[in-house]
Amino acid sequence: MIHMEYYLVVSTIMMFAGIYGFFTRRNLLAMLISVELILNSVDINFVVFNRFLFPGQLEGFFFALFAIGVSAAETAVAIAIIINIYRNIRNIQVKNMNEMQG
């Protein structure tokens, strides 16, 4: 059986990779992928803590599934916004977003 610490190490690495990617990337899609990494690391934590603290119950699993569904909807909306930005200014770099100000 795999110990809880191994899952938490993987989750922590994913969290810090997402935070690093969010703060260092200037492309909106790369920033969106970084946010998804952060959300997936949180989902791993929900499932791991549910599995090890309450093995007979499924609240953590259902909460993680709900979070995955919400993040999928959030990603669809964010990609639609990014496509609309690209159609208007032909660029998705963060530094060019000041062109959208009226």
Phi and psi restraints in degrees (range 20) as a CNS / XPLOR table:
assign (resid 1 and name C) (resid 2 and name N)
       (resid 2 and name CA) (resid 2 and name C) 1.0 -80.9 20.0 2
assign (resid 2 and name N) (resid 2 and name CA)
       (resid 2 and name C) (resid 3 and name N) 1.0 134.6 20.0 2
assign (resid 2 and name C) (resid 3 and name N)
       (resid 3 and name CA) (resid 3 and name C) 1.0 -75.3 20.0 2
assign (resid 3 and name N) (resid 3 and name CA)
       (resid 3 and name C) (resid 4 and name N) 1.0 157.2 20.0 2
assign (resid 3 and name C) (resid 4 and name N)
       (resid 4 and name CA) (resid 4 and name C) 1.0 -62.5 20.0 2
assign (resid 4 and name N) (resid 4 and name CA)
       (resid 4 and name C) (resid 5 and name N) 1.0 -32.9 20.0 2
assign (resid 4 and name C) (resid 5 and name N)
       (resid 5 and name CA) (resid 5 and name C) 1.0 -63.3 20.0 2
assign (resid 5 and name N) (resid 5 and name CA)
       (resid 5 and name C) (resid 6 and name N) 1.0 -34.1 20.0 2
assign (resid 5 and name C) (resid 6 and name N)
       (resid 6 and name CA) (resid 6 and name C) 1.0 -65.5 20.0 2
assign (resid 6 and name N) (resid 6 and name CA)
       (resid 6 and name C) (resid 7 and name N) 1.0 -41.6 20.0 2
assign (resid 6 and name C) (resid 7 and name N)
       (resid 7 and name CA) (resid 7 and name C) 1.0 -64.0 20.0 2
assign (resid 7 and name N) (resid 7 and name CA)
       (resid 7 and name C) (resid 8 and name N) 1.0 -40.9 20.0 2
assign (resid 7 and name C) (resid 8 and name N)
       (resid 8 and name CA) (resid 8 and name C) 1.0 -68.0 20.0 2
assign (resid 8 and name N) (resid 8 and name CA)
       (resid 8 and name C) (resid 9 and name N) 1.0 -32.7 20.0 2
assign (resid 8 and name C) (resid 9 and name N)
       (resid 9 and name CA) (resid 9 and name C) 1.0 -66.5 20.0 2
assign (resid 9 and name N) (resid 9 and name CA)
       (resid 9 and name C) (resid 10 and name N) 1.0 -44.2 20.0 2
assign (resid 9 and name C) (resid 10 and name N)
       (resid 10 and name CA) (resid 10 and name C) 1.0 -62.1 20.0 2
assign (resid 10 and name N) (resid 10 and name CA)
       (resid 10 and name C) (resid 11 and name N) 1.0 -43.1 20.0 2
assign (resid 10 and name C) (resid 11 and name N)
       (resid 11 and name CA) (resid 11 and name C) 1.0 -63.5 20.0 2
assign (resid 11 and name N) (resid 11 and name CA)
       (resid 11 and name C) (resid 12 and name N) 1.0 -40.5 20.0 2
assign (resid 11 and name C) (resid 12 and name N)
       (resid 12 and name CA) (resid 12 and name C) 1.0 -66.3 20.0 2
assign (resid 12 and name N) (resid 12 and name CA)
       (resid 12 and name C) (resid 13 and name N) 1.0 -40.7 20.0 2
assign (resid 12 and name C) (resid 13 and name N)
       (resid 13 and name CA) (resid 13 and name C) 1.0 -62.7 20.0 2
assign (resid 13 and name N) (resid 13 and name CA)
       (resid 13 and name C) (resid 14 and name N) 1.0 -42.9 20.0 2
assign (resid 13 and name C) (resid 14 and name N)
       (resid 14 and name CA) (resid 14 and name C) 1.0 -62.6 20.0 2
assign (resid 14 and name N) (resid 14 and name CA)
       (resid 14 and name C) (resid 15 and name N) 1.0 -41.4 20.0 2
assign (resid 14 and name C) (resid 15 and name N)
       (resid 15 and name CA) (resid 15 and name C) 1.0 -62.1 20.0 2
assign (resid 15 and name N) (resid 15 and name CA)
       (resid 15 and name C) (resid 16 and name N) 1.0 -48.8 20.0 2
assign (resid 15 and name C) (resid 16 and name N)
       (resid 16 and name CA) (resid 16 and name C) 1.0 -70.6 20.0 2
assign (resid 16 and name N) (resid 16 and name CA)
       (resid 16 and name C) (resid 17 and name N) 1.0 -31.3 20.0 2
assign (resid 16 and name C) (resid 17 and name N)
       (resid 17 and name CA) (resid 17 and name C) 1.0 -65.1 20.0 2
assign (resid 17 and name N) (resid 17 and name CA)
       (resid 17 and name C) (resid 18 and name N) 1.0 -39.5 20.0 2
assign (resid 17 and name C) (resid 18 and name N)
       (resid 18 and name CA) (resid 18 and name C) 1.0 -67.1 20.0 2
assign (resid 18 and name N) (resid 18 and name CA)
       (resid 18 and name C) (resid 19 and name N) 1.0 -42.6 20.0 2
assign (resid 18 and name C) (resid 19 and name N)
       (resid 19 and name CA) (resid 19 and name C) 1.0 -64.4 20.0 2
assign (resid 19 and name N) (resid 19 and name CA)
       (resid 19 and name C) (resid 20 and name N) 1.0 -44.4 20.0 2
assign (resid 19 and name C) (resid 20 and name N)
       (resid 20 and name CA) (resid 20 and name C) 1.0 -60.8 20.0 2
assign (resid 20 and name N) (resid 20 and name CA)
       (resid 20 and name C) (resid 21 and name N) 1.0 -45.4 20.0 2
assign (resid 20 and name C) (resid 21 and name N)
       (resid 21 and name CA) (resid 21 and name C) 1.0 -64.6 20.0 2
assign (resid 21 and name N) (resid 21 and name CA)
       (resid 21 and name C) (resid 22 and name N) 1.0 -36.8 20.0 2
assign (resid 21 and name C) (resid 22 and name N)
       (resid 22 and name CA) (resid 22 and name C) 1.0 -66.6 20.0 2
assign (resid 22 and name N) (resid 22 and name CA)
       (resid 22 and name C) (resid 23 and name N) 1.0 -40.2 20.0 2
assign (resid 22 and name C) (resid 23 and name N)
       (resid 23 and name CA) (resid 23 and name C) 1.0 -84.4 20.0 2
assign (resid 23 and name N) (resid 23 and name CA)
       (resid 23 and name C) (resid 24 and name N) 1.0 -18.7 20.0 2
assign (resid 23 and name C) (resid 24 and name N)
       (resid 24 and name CA) (resid 24 and name C) 1.0 -102.5 20.0 2
assign (resid 24 and name N) (resid 24 and name CA)
       (resid 24 and name C) (resid 25 and name N) 1.0 -21.8 20.0 2
assign (resid 24 and name C) (resid 25 and name N)
       (resid 25 and name CA) (resid 25 and name C) 1.0 -86.1 20.0 2
assign (resid 25 and name N) (resid 25 and name CA)
       (resid 25 and name C) (resid 26 and name N) 1.0 149.1 20.0 2
assign (resid 25 and name C) (resid 26 and name N)
       (resid 26 and name CA) (resid 26 and name C) 1.0 -115.3 20.0 2
assign (resid 26 and name N) (resid 26 and name CA)
       (resid 26 and name C) (resid 27 and name N) 1.0 2.9 20.0 2
assign (resid 26 and name C) (resid 27 and name N)
       (resid 27 and name CA) (resid 27 and name C) 1.0 -97.1 20.0 2
assign (resid 27 and name N) (resid 27 and name CA)
       (resid 27 and name C) (resid 28 and name N) 1.0 134.4 20.0 2
assign (resid 27 and name C) (resid 28 and name N)
       (resid 28 and name CA) (resid 28 and name C) 1.0 -62.8 20.0 2
assign (resid 28 and name N) (resid 28 and name CA)
       (resid 28 and name C) (resid 29 and name N) 1.0 -37.3 20.0 2
assign (resid 28 and name C) (resid 29 and name N)
       (resid 29 and name CA) (resid 29 and name C) 1.0 -67.4 20.0 2
assign (resid 29 and name N) (resid 29 and name CA)
       (resid 29 and name C) (resid 30 and name N) 1.0 -40.0 20.0 2
assign (resid 29 and name C) (resid 30 and name N)
       (resid 30 and name CA) (resid 30 and name C) 1.0 -65.0 20.0 2
assign (resid 30 and name N) (resid 30 and name CA)
       (resid 30 and name C) (resid 31 and name N) 1.0 -37.0 20.0 2
assign (resid 30 and name C) (resid 31 and name N)
       (resid 31 and name CA) (resid 31 and name C) 1.0 -67.3 20.0 2
assign (resid 31 and name N) (resid 31 and name CA)
       (resid 31 and name C) (resid 32 and name N) 1.0 -37.2 20.0 2
assign (resid 31 and name C) (resid 32 and name N)
       (resid 32 and name CA) (resid 32 and name C) 1.0 -65.2 20.0 2
assign (resid 32 and name N) (resid 32 and name CA)
       (resid 32 and name C) (resid 33 and name N) 1.0 -41.5 20.0 2
assign (resid 32 and name C) (resid 33 and name N)
       (resid 33 and name CA) (resid 33 and name C) 1.0 -63.7 20.0 2
assign (resid 33 and name N) (resid 33 and name CA)
       (resid 33 and name C) (resid 34 and name N) 1.0 -37.6 20.0 2
assign (resid 33 and name C) (resid 34 and name N)
       (resid 34 and name CA) (resid 34 and name C) 1.0 -64.9 20.0 2
assign (resid 34 and name N) (resid 34 and name CA)
       (resid 34 and name C) (resid 35 and name N) 1.0 -40.0 20.0 2
assign (resid 34 and name C) (resid 35 and name N)
       (resid 35 and name CA) (resid 35 and name C) 1.0 -64.4 20.0 2
assign (resid 35 and name N) (resid 35 and name CA)
       (resid 35 and name C) (resid 36 and name N) 1.0 -37.4 20.0 2
assign (resid 35 and name C) (resid 36 and name N)
       (resid 36 and name CA) (resid 36 and name C) 1.0 -65.9 20.0 2
assign (resid 36 and name N) (resid 36 and name CA)
       (resid 36 and name C) (resid 37 and name N) 1.0 -36.3 20.0 2
assign (resid 36 and name C) (resid 37 and name N)
       (resid 37 and name CA) (resid 37 and name C) 1.0 -61.3 20.0 2
assign (resid 37 and name N) (resid 37 and name CA)
       (resid 37 and name C) (resid 38 and name N) 1.0 -42.5 20.0 2
assign (resid 37 and name C) (resid 38 and name N)
       (resid 38 and name CA) (resid 38 and name C) 1.0 -63.2 20.0 2
assign (resid 38 and name N) (resid 38 and name CA)
       (resid 38 and name C) (resid 39 and name N) 1.0 -44.8 20.0 2
assign (resid 38 and name C) (resid 39 and name N)
       (resid 39 and name CA) (resid 39 and name C) 1.0 -64.8 20.0 2
assign (resid 39 and name N) (resid 39 and name CA)
       (resid 39 and name C) (resid 40 and name N) 1.0 -37.7 20.0 2
assign (resid 39 and name C) (resid 40 and name N)
       (resid 40 and name CA) (resid 40 and name C) 1.0 -67.9 20.0 2
assign (resid 40 and name N) (resid 40 and name CA)
       (resid 40 and name C) (resid 41 and name N) 1.0 -34.0 20.0 2
assign (resid 40 and name C) (resid 41 and name N)
       (resid 41 and name CA) (resid 41 and name C) 1.0 -67.6 20.0 2
assign (resid 41 and name N) (resid 41 and name CA)
       (resid 41 and name C) (resid 42 and name N) 1.0 -35.2 20.0 2
assign (resid 41 and name C) (resid 42 and name N)
       (resid 42 and name CA) (resid 42 and name C) 1.0 -66.9 20.0 2
assign (resid 42 and name N) (resid 42 and name CA)
       (resid 42 and name C) (resid 43 and name N) 1.0 -39.7 20.0 2
assign (resid 42 and name C) (resid 43 and name N)
       (resid 43 and name CA) (resid 43 and name C) 1.0 -62.4 20.0 2
assign (resid 43 and name N) (resid 43 and name CA)
       (resid 43 and name C) (resid 44 and name N) 1.0 -39.7 20.0 2
assign (resid 43 and name C) (resid 44 and name N)
       (resid 44 and name CA) (resid 44 and name C) 1.0 -60.8 20.0 2
assign (resid 44 and name N) (resid 44 and name CA)
       (resid 44 and name C) (resid 45 and name N) 1.0 -42.0 20.0 2
assign (resid 44 and name C) (resid 45 and name N)
       (resid 45 and name CA) (resid 45 and name C) 1.0 -62.7 20.0 2
assign (resid 45 and name N) (resid 45 and name CA)
       (resid 45 and name C) (resid 46 and name N) 1.0 -41.9 20.0 2
assign (resid 45 and name C) (resid 46 and name N)
       (resid 46 and name CA) (resid 46 and name C) 1.0 -57.3 20.0 2
assign (resid 46 and name N) (resid 46 and name CA)
       (resid 46 and name C) (resid 47 and name N) 1.0 -47.5 20.0 2
assign (resid 46 and name C) (resid 47 and name N)
       (resid 47 and name CA) (resid 47 and name C) 1.0 -69.1 20.0 2
assign (resid 47 and name N) (resid 47 and name CA)
       (resid 47 and name C) (resid 48 and name N) 1.0 -42.5 20.0 2
assign (resid 47 and name C) (resid 48 and name N)
       (resid 48 and name CA) (resid 48 and name C) 1.0 -65.0 20.0 2
assign (resid 48 and name N) (resid 48 and name CA)
       (resid 48 and name C) (resid 49 and name N) 1.0 -46.9 20.0 2
assign (resid 48 and name C) (resid 49 and name N)
       (resid 49 and name CA) (resid 49 and name C) 1.0 -66.2 20.0 2
assign (resid 49 and name N) (resid 49 and name CA)
       (resid 49 and name C) (resid 50 and name N) 1.0 -35.5 20.0 2
assign (resid 49 and name C) (resid 50 and name N)
       (resid 50 and name CA) (resid 50 and name C) 1.0 -65.6 20.0 2
assign (resid 50 and name N) (resid 50 and name CA)
       (resid 50 and name C) (resid 51 and name N) 1.0 -42.1 20.0 2
assign (resid 50 and name C) (resid 51 and name N)
       (resid 51 and name CA) (resid 51 and name C) 1.0 -65.3 20.0 2
assign (resid 51 and name N) (resid 51 and name CA)
       (resid 51 and name C) (resid 52 and name N) 1.0 -40.3 20.0 2
assign (resid 51 and name C) (resid 52 and name N)
       (resid 52 and name CA) (resid 52 and name C) 1.0 -90.7 20.0 2
assign (resid 52 and name N) (resid 52 and name CA)
       (resid 52 and name C) (resid 53 and name N) 1.0 -27.7 20.0 2
assign (resid 52 and name C) (resid 53 and name N)
       (resid 53 and name CA) (resid 53 and name C) 1.0 -91.7 20.0 2
assign (resid 53 and name N) (resid 53 and name CA)
       (resid 53 and name C) (resid 54 and name N) 1.0 -38.3 20.0 2
assign (resid 53 and name C) (resid 54 and name N)
       (resid 54 and name CA) (resid 54 and name C) 1.0 -131.9 20.0 2
assign (resid 54 and name N) (resid 54 and name CA)
       (resid 54 and name C) (resid 55 and name N) 1.0 75.4 20.0 2
assign (resid 54 and name C) (resid 55 and name N)
       (resid 55 and name CA) (resid 55 and name C) 1.0 -64.7 20.0 2
assign (resid 55 and name N) (resid 55 and name CA)
       (resid 55 and name C) (resid 56 and name N) 1.0 -24.6 20.0 2
assign (resid 55 and name C) (resid 56 and name N)
       (resid 56 and name CA) (resid 56 and name C) 1.0 -89.6 20.0 2
assign (resid 56 and name N) (resid 56 and name CA)
       (resid 56 and name C) (resid 57 and name N) 1.0 -8.3 20.0 2
assign (resid 56 and name C) (resid 57 and name N)
       (resid 57 and name CA) (resid 57 and name C) 1.0 -108.6 20.0 2
assign (resid 57 and name N) (resid 57 and name CA)
       (resid 57 and name C) (resid 58 and name N) 1.0 159.5 20.0 2
assign (resid 57 and name C) (resid 58 and name N)
       (resid 58 and name CA) (resid 58 and name C) 1.0 -119.3 20.0 2
assign (resid 58 and name N) (resid 58 and name CA)
       (resid 58 and name C) (resid 59 and name N) 1.0 18.6 20.0 2
assign (resid 58 and name C) (resid 59 and name N)
       (resid 59 and name CA) (resid 59 and name C) 1.0 -62.3 20.0 2
assign (resid 59 and name N) (resid 59 and name CA)
       (resid 59 and name C) (resid 60 and name N) 1.0 -41.8 20.0 2
assign (resid 59 and name C) (resid 60 and name N)
       (resid 60 and name CA) (resid 60 and name C) 1.0 -63.5 20.0 2
assign (resid 60 and name N) (resid 60 and name CA)
       (resid 60 and name C) (resid 61 and name N) 1.0 -38.6 20.0 2
assign (resid 60 and name C) (resid 61 and name N)
       (resid 61 and name CA) (resid 61 and name C) 1.0 -66.5 20.0 2
assign (resid 61 and name N) (resid 61 and name CA)
       (resid 61 and name C) (resid 62 and name N) 1.0 -44.0 20.0 2
assign (resid 61 and name C) (resid 62 and name N)
       (resid 62 and name CA) (resid 62 and name C) 1.0 -67.6 20.0 2
assign (resid 62 and name N) (resid 62 and name CA)
       (resid 62 and name C) (resid 63 and name N) 1.0 -37.1 20.0 2
assign (resid 62 and name C) (resid 63 and name N)
       (resid 63 and name CA) (resid 63 and name C) 1.0 -66.0 20.0 2
assign (resid 63 and name N) (resid 63 and name CA)
       (resid 63 and name C) (resid 64 and name N) 1.0 -39.1 20.0 2
assign (resid 63 and name C) (resid 64 and name N)
       (resid 64 and name CA) (resid 64 and name C) 1.0 -65.9 20.0 2
assign (resid 64 and name N) (resid 64 and name CA)
       (resid 64 and name C) (resid 65 and name N) 1.0 -41.1 20.0 2
assign (resid 64 and name C) (resid 65 and name N)
       (resid 65 and name CA) (resid 65 and name C) 1.0 -63.4 20.0 2
assign (resid 65 and name N) (resid 65 and name CA)
       (resid 65 and name C) (resid 66 and name N) 1.0 -40.9 20.0 2
assign (resid 65 and name C) (resid 66 and name N)
       (resid 66 and name CA) (resid 66 and name C) 1.0 -63.2 20.0 2
assign (resid 66 and name N) (resid 66 and name CA)
       (resid 66 and name C) (resid 67 and name N) 1.0 -42.6 20.0 2
assign (resid 66 and name C) (resid 67 and name N)
       (resid 67 and name CA) (resid 67 and name C) 1.0 -64.6 20.0 2
assign (resid 67 and name N) (resid 67 and name CA)
       (resid 67 and name C) (resid 68 and name N) 1.0 -37.6 20.0 2
assign (resid 67 and name C) (resid 68 and name N)
       (resid 68 and name CA) (resid 68 and name C) 1.0 -65.0 20.0 2
assign (resid 68 and name N) (resid 68 and name CA)
       (resid 68 and name C) (resid 69 and name N) 1.0 -41.1 20.0 2
assign (resid 68 and name C) (resid 69 and name N)
       (resid 69 and name CA) (resid 69 and name C) 1.0 -63.3 20.0 2
assign (resid 69 and name N) (resid 69 and name CA)
       (resid 69 and name C) (resid 70 and name N) 1.0 -42.3 20.0 2
assign (resid 69 and name C) (resid 70 and name N)
       (resid 70 and name CA) (resid 70 and name C) 1.0 -66.3 20.0 2
assign (resid 70 and name N) (resid 70 and name CA)
       (resid 70 and name C) (resid 71 and name N) 1.0 -40.5 20.0 2
assign (resid 70 and name C) (resid 71 and name N)
       (resid 71 and name CA) (resid 71 and name C) 1.0 -69.2 20.0 2
assign (resid 71 and name N) (resid 71 and name CA)
       (resid 71 and name C) (resid 72 and name N) 1.0 -30.7 20.0 2
assign (resid 71 and name C) (resid 72 and name N)
       (resid 72 and name CA) (resid 72 and name C) 1.0 -66.2 20.0 2
assign (resid 72 and name N) (resid 72 and name CA)
       (resid 72 and name C) (resid 73 and name N) 1.0 -42.2 20.0 2
assign (resid 72 and name C) (resid 73 and name N)
       (resid 73 and name CA) (resid 73 and name C) 1.0 -65.9 20.0 2
assign (resid 73 and name N) (resid 73 and name CA)
       (resid 73 and name C) (resid 74 and name N) 1.0 -40.2 20.0 2
assign (resid 73 and name C) (resid 74 and name N)
       (resid 74 and name CA) (resid 74 and name C) 1.0 -63.8 20.0 2
assign (resid 74 and name N) (resid 74 and name CA)
       (resid 74 and name C) (resid 75 and name N) 1.0 -39.0 20.0 2
assign (resid 74 and name C) (resid 75 and name N)
       (resid 75 and name CA) (resid 75 and name C) 1.0 -66.6 20.0 2
assign (resid 75 and name N) (resid 75 and name CA)
       (resid 75 and name C) (resid 76 and name N) 1.0 -40.4 20.0 2
assign (resid 75 and name C) (resid 76 and name N)
       (resid 76 and name CA) (resid 76 and name C) 1.0 -62.3 20.0 2
assign (resid 76 and name N) (resid 76 and name CA)
       (resid 76 and name C) (resid 77 and name N) 1.0 -43.2 20.0 2
assign (resid 76 and name C) (resid 77 and name N)
       (resid 77 and name CA) (resid 77 and name C) 1.0 -66.8 20.0 2
assign (resid 77 and name N) (resid 77 and name CA)
       (resid 77 and name C) (resid 78 and name N) 1.0 -42.5 20.0 2
assign (resid 77 and name C) (resid 78 and name N)
       (resid 78 and name CA) (resid 78 and name C) 1.0 -64.6 20.0 2
assign (resid 78 and name N) (resid 78 and name CA)
       (resid 78 and name C) (resid 79 and name N) 1.0 -40.1 20.0 2
assign (resid 78 and name C) (resid 79 and name N)
       (resid 79 and name CA) (resid 79 and name C) 1.0 -67.1 20.0 2
assign (resid 79 and name N) (resid 79 and name CA)
       (resid 79 and name C) (resid 80 and name N) 1.0 -37.1 20.0 2
assign (resid 79 and name C) (resid 80 and name N)
       (resid 80 and name CA) (resid 80 and name C) 1.0 -63.0 20.0 2
assign (resid 80 and name N) (resid 80 and name CA)
       (resid 80 and name C) (resid 81 and name N) 1.0 -40.7 20.0 2
assign (resid 80 and name C) (resid 81 and name N)
       (resid 81 and name CA) (resid 81 and name C) 1.0 -66.2 20.0 2
assign (resid 81 and name N) (resid 81 and name CA)
       (resid 81 and name C) (resid 82 and name N) 1.0 -42.3 20.0 2
assign (resid 81 and name C) (resid 82 and name N)
       (resid 82 and name CA) (resid 82 and name C) 1.0 -64.4 20.0 2
assign (resid 82 and name N) (resid 82 and name CA)
       (resid 82 and name C) (resid 83 and name N) 1.0 -39.2 20.0 2
assign (resid 82 and name C) (resid 83 and name N)
       (resid 83 and name CA) (resid 83 and name C) 1.0 -63.8 20.0 2
assign (resid 83 and name N) (resid 83 and name CA)
       (resid 83 and name C) (resid 84 and name N) 1.0 -40.6 20.0 2
assign (resid 83 and name C) (resid 84 and name N)
       (resid 84 and name CA) (resid 84 and name C) 1.0 -65.6 20.0 2
assign (resid 84 and name N) (resid 84 and name CA)
       (resid 84 and name C) (resid 85 and name N) 1.0 -39.3 20.0 2
assign (resid 84 and name C) (resid 85 and name N)
       (resid 85 and name CA) (resid 85 and name C) 1.0 -63.8 20.0 2
assign (resid 85 and name N) (resid 85 and name CA)
       (resid 85 and name C) (resid 86 and name N) 1.0 -42.7 20.0 2
assign (resid 85 and name C) (resid 86 and name N)
       (resid 86 and name CA) (resid 86 and name C) 1.0 -63.8 20.0 2
assign (resid 86 and name N) (resid 86 and name CA)
       (resid 86 and name C) (resid 87 and name N) 1.0 -38.1 20.0 2
assign (resid 86 and name C) (resid 87 and name N)
       (resid 87 and name CA) (resid 87 and name C) 1.0 -65.6 20.0 2
assign (resid 87 and name N) (resid 87 and name CA)
       (resid 87 and name C) (resid 88 and name N) 1.0 -32.1 20.0 2
assign (resid 87 and name C) (resid 88 and name N)
       (resid 88 and name CA) (resid 88 and name C) 1.0 -82.6 20.0 2
assign (resid 88 and name N) (resid 88 and name CA)
       (resid 88 and name C) (resid 89 and name N) 1.0 -44.4 20.0 2
assign (resid 88 and name C) (resid 89 and name N)
       (resid 89 and name CA) (resid 89 and name C) 1.0 -118.1 20.0 2
assign (resid 89 and name N) (resid 89 and name CA)
       (resid 89 and name C) (resid 90 and name N) 1.0 1.7 20.0 2
assign (resid 89 and name C) (resid 90 and name N)
       (resid 90 and name CA) (resid 90 and name C) 1.0 58.8 20.0 2
assign (resid 90 and name N) (resid 90 and name CA)
       (resid 90 and name C) (resid 91 and name N) 1.0 30.0 20.0 2
assign (resid 90 and name C) (resid 91 and name N)
       (resid 91 and name CA) (resid 91 and name C) 1.0 -161.0 20.0 2
assign (resid 91 and name N) (resid 91 and name CA)
       (resid 91 and name C) (resid 92 and name N) 1.0 146.0 20.0 2
assign (resid 91 and name C) (resid 92 and name N)
       (resid 92 and name CA) (resid 92 and name C) 1.0 -122.6 20.0 2
assign (resid 92 and name N) (resid 92 and name CA)
       (resid 92 and name C) (resid 93 and name N) 1.0 24.8 20.0 2
assign (resid 92 and name C) (resid 93 and name N)
       (resid 93 and name CA) (resid 93 and name C) 1.0 -79.5 20.0 2
assign (resid 93 and name N) (resid 93 and name CA)
       (resid 93 and name C) (resid 94 and name N) 1.0 144.0 20.0 2
assign (resid 93 and name C) (resid 94 and name N)
       (resid 94 and name CA) (resid 94 and name C) 1.0 -65.4 20.0 2
assign (resid 94 and name N) (resid 94 and name CA)
       (resid 94 and name C) (resid 95 and name N) 1.0 -34.5 20.0 2
assign (resid 94 and name C) (resid 95 and name N)
       (resid 95 and name CA) (resid 95 and name C) 1.0 -65.9 20.0 2
assign (resid 95 and name N) (resid 95 and name CA)
       (resid 95 and name C) (resid 96 and name N) 1.0 -19.4 20.0 2
assign (resid 95 and name C) (resid 96 and name N)
       (resid 96 and name CA) (resid 96 and name C) 1.0 -93.3 20.0 2
assign (resid 96 and name N) (resid 96 and name CA)
       (resid 96 and name C) (resid 97 and name N) 1.0 5.0 20.0 2
assign (resid 96 and name C) (resid 97 and name N)
       (resid 97 and name CA) (resid 97 and name C) 1.0 -73.5 20.0 2
assign (resid 97 and name N) (resid 97 and name CA)
       (resid 97 and name C) (resid 98 and name N) 1.0 -16.1 20.0 2
assign (resid 97 and name C) (resid 98 and name N)
       (resid 98 and name CA) (resid 98 and name C) 1.0 -69.7 20.0 2
assign (resid 98 and name N) (resid 98 and name CA)
       (resid 98 and name C) (resid 99 and name N) 1.0 -14.7 20.0 2
assign (resid 98 and name C) (resid 99 and name N)
       (resid 99 and name CA) (resid 99 and name C) 1.0 -68.4 20.0 2
assign (resid 99 and name N) (resid 99 and name CA)
       (resid 99 and name C) (resid 100 and name N) 1.0 -19.7 20.0 2
assign (resid 99 and name C) (resid 100 and name N)
       (resid 100 and name CA) (resid 100 and name C) 1.0 -81.3 20.0 2
assign (resid 100 and name N) (resid 100 and name CA)
       (resid 100 and name C) (resid 101 and name N) 1.0 -11.5 20.0 2
assign (resid 100 and name C) (resid 101 and name N)
       (resid 101 and name CA) (resid 101 and name C) 1.0 -69.2 20.0 2
assign (resid 101 and name N) (resid 101 and name CA)
       (resid 101 and name C) (resid 102 and name N) 1.0 137.6 20.0 2
